Amino acid sequence: MTAVRVSAENLVGSPMERQLVGILNDHLRATTGRSAPEGEKKSWRRSLPVLARDLVDAGLGKVELLIEYQLPRTSKRADVILAGVDRTTGNDLYLVVELKQWSKAALYEDNENLVVVPGYGREVEHPLNQVQGYCETIVDFIGALKGDPEAVRGVAYLHNALDQDVDDLFDLAQNERTRLFTKSRRSGFLDYLRAQFAPEPGAEAADHLLNSAVRPSKQLMRLAAAELGDREQFVLLDQQRVAYDLVLHAVKRSYASDAKRVVIVTGGPGSGKSVIALSLLAELNRQGRTVLHATGSRSFTQTMRKNAGRGNRRVQNLFKYFNSFMEAGKNELDVLICDEAHRIRESSANRFTRAAQRTGRPQVDELISAARVPVFLLDEHQVVKPGETGTVEAIKNHATNLGFRVHHVDLDGQWRCGGSKKYEEWVLSLLGLDSEDPQPWTGDDHFEVTLAESPAEMDAILRAKTAEGYSARIAAGYCWPWSKPRSDNTLVRDVRIGDWSRPWNVKDDRAVGDAPPSPLWATADGGFEQVGCVYTAQGFEYDWAGVIIGPDLIARHERLVPVRAENRDPELTRKNVTDLQVDRHIRNIYKVLLTRGMAGTVLYAVDPETQAFLARLIEHQT
């Protein structure tokens, strides 16, 4: 873990105090690739010396400040962690301090978890909830703490605020491990510090924290086993059970033979890959194994956190991203479950990655290295971006070149699309993703395919389905502009076909009006009123899928042909992306969109010749 460290007595009145903003900005640039905004610099300048002086005045000048401490397995940073010796036990003790410059704040509409601060323009998390989450993350993932919750405590320090100006904030229950202090309560804050820390050097405690291995604690594993076991009761069938048992077997054998094993599980949409992933996550936690779940999809990871870990922030922390393992130690985990592994990229580095981390190391190498048994669950027909390298061949070749044994299970079942293997095969032939020519759709008792005569008719069909209690979404190829929300917090209706129009789904993680944030478009209320793109639909399912085939995929000579110039996805418009890559990605994008529905799909093609081609295929239903 990274932080700028200094003892309180070595900071107060020293040259470092005058240089601190520059030092922290250099640290931030080195660790994240970006400089701090002026507001953050002002916060450092005004808040950190106050805390250091408070420690000195409390007789705790030797306590160490770990400033801008990066929390394990996340990009989040705690303002300060105080490292020292527990006055009562003599053990290492850490106090997370969230520094706020607020002079006024109030609860948002009497909601004790949300706070309104003048000048912010948006609601923010209550600082006690914020600091509690930081404490739990540190306890759950810092190996040196062994899951001991007494070793980490937290305070929110509003050093500019008087009690009466933030009175609402005290409504949230406090305890000895999470406290709220203001300028009015400075003397109480000093007494609290003295009650926590002995007046001894904190250097050794700081070393232990900064140099510790990062792995889930046994307490977190027990909690996850209980939570996931209670909430995710799955029945695994046939090859699903084979894949599940094979992973558990590989874990046992990897310890018996002291050798890494790699498991690859492949299957089409709805074949049960994520069911296997969650079942393994629960069972491995029950066994006391260190295990994390990771994906390369923001929408999928955030939905997993919301649903599988609902109501429990600690369980939500088991769900990570593929780029979380750039600095993971070798075999740091027992198992790393890489769901949606077709989203693996060439490298974890991005424009914010510091120079020291730009090693050119393949992301697949980081994932394989991080666990004794890395598990990859993927569908090669869902590679939809250039730079995504998650194929069976690529993973297997990398693992075998390193001398690791590889197990591969192919799931032959189909649970999405009403369990209709026939429909999945029809989609593959329609899109030219197998060796068959496009085939007529002759119907299936388990799945319905309908061609709408217009997007308005599609809208009406699906709206009627939602009125009957079904879930439904409309998605499309990226063939229209995508505007930012208006200043009045409304979305622009960019997807225009004749006199019908709809906005795209929200781009960001915050809702816009009644439209849900991007990661929750497929699952949250309000998503039906926007058109989704492949990145918000991928990995999810709903009862009825509406798919608008844009002008980037047209029928000519009884086959569908991608048209590069009509696709507006920035990922596909770069000059270094070949025509062959674009062809495959556009076909895969529509394959994803066409296989989201559980009960049926409603189709409409913008190009008249394509619409006529689909009509000829679909009219053959019996």
Secondary structure, DSSP 8 states (H G I E B T S, - for coil): ---EEEEHHHHTTSHHHHHHHHHHHHHHHHHHSS---HHHHHHHHHHHHHHHHHHHHTT-TTSEEEEEEE-TTSS-EEEEEEEEEBTTT-SEEEEEEEEE--S--EEETTEEEEEE-TTT-SEEE-HHHHHHHHHHHHHHHBGGGTT-GGGEEEEEEETT--GGGSGGGGGS--BTTEEEEEGGGHHHHHHHHHHHB-SS--HHHHHHHHT--B---HHHHHHHHHHHHHH------THHHHHHHHHHHHHHHHHHTT--EEEEEE--TTSSHHHHHHHHHHHHHHTT--EEEEES-HHHHHHHHHHTTTT-HHHHTTEEEGGGGTT--TT-EEEEEETTGGG-BSBS--TTS-GGG----BHHHHHHHTEEEEEEEE-GGG--STTB---HHHHHHHHHHTT-EEEEEE-----SGGG-HHHHHHHHHHTT-SSS-------BTTBEEEE-SSHHHHHHHHHHHHHTT--EEEEE-S-S------TTS-----EEETTEEE-B--SSSS-BTTB--GGGTTTSTTGGGSEE-HHHHTT--EEEEEEEE-TTEEEETTEEEE-GGG---TTTSSTTS-HHHHHHHHHHHHHHHHT-EEEEEEEEESSHHHHHHHHHHHTT--
